[in-house]
Amino acid sequence: MMDTELGNMNFKEMEEIAPQKEKKPHWFEVYVQPCLAELLGTTLFVFVGCLSVIESSPDTGRLQPALAHGLALGLTIAILGGISGGHFNPAVSLGAFIIGGLNMILVVPYWICQLCGGMIGAALAKALTLENNYTSAGGAAFNVVTSDSQVPRALGAEIVMTLFLVLAVCMGAINSKTATPLAPFCIGFTVAVDILAGGAISGACMNPARAFGPAVVANYWAYHWIYWVGPMIGGLLVGGIIRLLLGDPKIRLFLK
């Protein structure tokens, strides 16, 4: 009886009841689109961040840059996170890779796109601001550290603040047990809190791309290495903590 019913079906009807094979994503969506999203997102984030520093009022102190950086990052993650994961930060990409949230093939392309986005965003900020404001703000480059005696405090602050940020990203957006739709808000809020708390110590960079772009455009390289070493150590620490202790069974290496 079943064979007779199947024989009476036309090809279209049989196609509808047949198990559908999942269509493989196009290579453009897998490799190119995420990199473009990282380039665009980092450009917008760094542009808003630099602009907020250059045009900030003395009356608002660190509040204006903190809110601008935090809100800009949260919005760009909400808009573009579905395409690339919304890293916009080499330290975040490092942490995500360590816990299995980023394909190894995309790590270096992400870093390149983030650094290029940092330069484009900083250049746009320079082009759209008055020369006097740009010069007095040092081009929004990180110029808080001015002597060797400040280096240990600044480096320590960058490590801890970046650890907080990368932890918010990895636990809020990648780890299945703690992932939340509020991740963009949480991540942006973490950046704002870090800037309010540690801006006077190191400038609260937490992002090599955010430091690199203005450094290139303004040609300011004093103690620039702090803003690479500190954030990358923070990203490594978060990757290790989640892999060994806090990750879900898929991420955690031991005691599953």
PyMOL commands that set and color helices and strands:
alter all, ss='L'
color gray80, all
select helices_A, chain A and resi 2-8+11-17+27-54+63-84+90-98+104-127+131-136+138-140+148-174+183-202+208-218+226-246
alter helices_A, ss='H'
color red, helices_A
deselect
rebuild
show_as cartoon
